[in-house]
């Protein structure tokens, strides 16, 4: 079953005008584009997940082009469609190095940690125990990480799923 821009507006609270702008600039795409003016495009559930991810990236401060690039590069590994994974990832780790953006899916309790030096002692942080930067800031250790990366973001994909499932049950 396909969803229209009206369905998305009602379900997610994203205006049709905004969604049309996002699709016109190819930040997100419907599975079946509109065949002409006055004809409706059809969005799949996966398209809606991508729209929610794009919207979340904008909400946390990404520029539209960067958010669109992240969605396009990460989408093949998300939403349970990768032949390498029978399950959907729980998190998306997005790292910026200069002009490069790297988006990596993370599954469940992976034991991912970030090592850093604090007062000459090596410490580890689990980025999934809270928002990474707020955790680092609360411990007063962001200065030790300067230059290690430009930005690091962790997106909780389970929240994206929950948002879509609440808006479009079944």
C-alpha positions in Angstrom: 0.0 0.0 0.0 1.3 3.4 -0.9 0.9 6.6 1.2 0.3 10.1 -0.2 1.7 13.4 0.9 -1.7 14.0 2.6 -1.3 10.7 4.6 2.2 11.8 5.6 1.0 15.3 6.6 -1.8 13.8 8.7 0.4 11.1 10.2 3.7 12.9 10.8 2.7 16.5 10.9 5.0 17.4 8.0 3.3 19.9 5.7 2.7 18.9 2.1 4.5 22.0 0.9 7.6 21.0 2.9 7.5 17.4 1.8 7.1 18.6 -1.9 10.1 20.8 -1.5 12.2 18.0 0.0 11.2 15.6 -2.8 11.7 18.3 -5.5 15.3 18.9 -4.2 15.7 15.1 -3.9 16.5 15.0 -0.2 13.9 12.2 0.0 12.1 10.3 -2.7 8.8 8.5 -3.2 8.9 5.0 -4.4 6.5 6.0 -7.2 7.0 9.6 -8.3 4.0 11.7 -9.4 3.2 10.9 -13.0 2.2 14.5 -13.6 0.7 17.7 -12.1 -2.3 16.9 -10.0 -1.3 13.2 -9.8 -0.2 11.8 -6.4 3.2 10.3 -5.7 3.2 7.2 -3.6 5.5 6.7 -0.6 6.3 3.2 0.8 6.7 2.6 4.5 10.5 2.6 3.9 10.2 6.0 2.2 8.3 7.2 5.3 11.1 5.9 7.5 13.6 7.9 5.4 11.5 11.0 5.7 11.4 10.6 9.5 15.2 10.2 9.6 15.7 13.2 7.4 13.3 15.2 9.6 15.2 14.1 12.7 18.5 15.1 11.3 17.1 18.5 10.5 15.8 18.7 14.0 19.2 18.1 15.6 20.8 20.7 13.4 22.0 19.1 10.1 21.9 21.2 6.9 19.4 19.8 4.4 22.0 18.7 1.9 24.0 16.9 4.5 20.9 15.3 6.0 19.8 14.1 2.5 23.2 12.7 1.8 23.2 10.8 5.1 19.7 9.3 4.4 20.8 8.3 0.8 24.0 6.7 2.0 22.6 4.9 5.0 19.2 3.9 3.7 20.4 0.6 2.0 21.5 -0.6 5.4 18.5 0.5 7.3 14.9 -0.7 7.7 15.7 -4.4 7.5 16.4 -4.6 3.8 20.1 -5.3 3.8 20.8 -8.9 2.7 23.7 -9.0 5.3 21.3 -8.3 8.2 18.0 -10.1 9.0 17.2 -7.3 11.6 17.1 -3.6 11.5 19.8 -1.6 13.2 19.0 0.2 16.5 21.2 3.3 16.0 22.9 5.2 13.3 26.3 6.6 14.1 27.1 9.7 11.9 30.7 11.0 12.0 32.1 14.0 10.2 35.8 14.2 9.2 36.4 17.4 7.4 34.2 17.3 4.3 33.4 13.6 4.6 30.3 12.2 6.2 30.2 8.6 7.4 27.0 6.9 8.5 27.2 3.5 10.1 24.3 1.4 11.4 24.8 -0.1 14.8 22.8 -3.2 16.0 21.8 -3.7 19.6 24.2 -4.0 22.5 27.4 -3.9 20.4 29.8 -2.9 23.2 30.8 0.1 21.1 32.9 2.5 23.2 35.0 5.6 22.5 38.4 5.8 24.1 39.7 9.2 25.3 42.3 10.5 27.7 41.2 12.3 30.9 43.9 13.7 33.1 46.4 11.4 31.6 44.2 8.3 32.2 42.6 6.4 29.4 38.8 6.2 29.8 36.0 4.7 27.8 32.5 6.0 27.1 29.5 4.1 25.8 27.9 6.5 23.3 24.5 4.8 23.7 24.1 5.4 27.5 22.9 8.9 26.6 23.5 11.6 24.1 27.2 11.4 23.6 28.1 15.1 23.6 25.9 15.9 26.6 27.6 13.0 28.4 31.0 14.3 27.5 30.1 17.8 28.5 28.7 16.7 31.8 32.0 15.1 32.5 33.9 18.1 31.3 36.0 16.2 28.8 35.1 17.7 25.4 38.4 19.5 25.1 40.3 16.2 25.1 38.4 15.2 22.0 39.0 18.4 20.0 40.4 17.4 16.6 39.5 13.8 16.9 36.4 14.4 14.8 34.4 17.4 13.7 31.0 16.1 14.8 29.6 12.8 16.0 25.9 12.1 16.2 24.0 9.0 17.3 20.4 8.7 16.0 18.1 6.3 17.8 16.4 4.5 14.9 14.0 2.7 17.3 12.5 6.2 17.9 12.1 6.6 14.2 10.3 3.3 14.0 8.1 4.2 16.9 7.1 7.5 15.3 6.2 5.8 12.0 4.3 2.9 13.8 2.3 5.4 15.9 1.3 7.3 12.8 0.8 4.3 10.5 -0.2 1.3 12.6 -0.2 -2.1 10.9 
